[in-house]
Amino acid sequence: VARIIGADAGQVAMHQNVSVCQSVILSCFDTTPETRRNKIVYSELEFPSVMYAYEAHARDGRFRIEKVKSEDGITAPLEPLLAAIDEETLLVPLSHVLFKSAFLQDARAITERAHEVGALVVLDTYQSAGTVPFSVKELDVDFATGGSVKWLCGGPGAGYLYVAPRRRACRGRLASGLERLPPTRSRHQPAHRRVQPEGPLLTLPTPPC
């Protein structure tokens, strides 16, 4: 997967699906309703289950969501999206290719605008990996997600999460289980270590406002 999306070895972690990957990213941020930088900006044409994840995390007021409308229901206009990304924006979830129409979004321009104001970009590569040549490193995105079911021609249950090296000062807290137990709490070390992932799940603090 890393080779296909232009990442290096060790920069991609496997998860159950894209919704889990997106939720892992969202669980990283210690935002509150009073946090200035807590806005999430995306097109209304994003994949439904991705929008469900963001909307669920926003119900308690920790995040604000701004959806950018599409005039034709097929394309995601660039300029309105760029205009919506400002100094209060925390995340910009972005489908590289829209599932509904195969419209290719300008990931580079959107990422440049996001970084200009200190926001982070989450690129959904589900519809582009395997069909559109690209590199997450060249696009300079902060995170990327995708899965095996579409053009990678794999079975279900294999989502992937790319994390840019500059975002890897992280420890996980979304998921829990045997692999999260400290040694002093587990009396079954051999079995515990057999199911332990190679690295921690992802978390990181909210960027400075």
Secondary structure, DSSP 8 states (H G I E B T S, - for coil): -HHHHT--TTSEEEES-HHHHHHHHHTT----TT-SS-EEEEETTS-HHHHHHHHHHHTTSS-EEEEE--SSSS---HHHHHHH--TTEEEEEEESB-TTT--B--HHHHHHHHHHTT-EEEEE-TTTTTTS---HHHHT-SEEEEESSSTT---SS-EEEEE-GGG------S--SGGG--GGG-S-HHHHHHT--SS----------
